[in-house]
């Protein structure tokens, strides 16, 4: 329910953007060291996504879609991240790939 979840969707997106700004000020980011083959920015996004890993029965998901002000976990990851140019850059997302959004189509809230 987009109307019900709009405020929370904006909060998720804004929180990720603020987190990116803060992370870019850390020594870990500035050092740029790969760990496990992942850059600091890749680890940032992976950490966010892993925090939303969940399994739900279909009937629970249906109920929450009708009553919860939060989007399902999958969309709390895919929605915001697909709109962040730093995500595209970190993972080499290109035009035509599922997570791609052109700069003109990417959301900006500030």
MOMO-V741476 format. One record per helix or strand of 3 or more residues. SS is the DSSP state (a for helix, b for strand). FROM is the first residue (numbers start at 1). LEN is the number of residues. If there is no record, write none. Layout:
ss->{SS:SS}
from->{FROM:FROM}
len->{LEN:LEN}
//
This chain:
ss->{a:a:a:a:a:a}
from->{2:27:40:58:73:85}
len->{22:5:11:10:9:7}
//
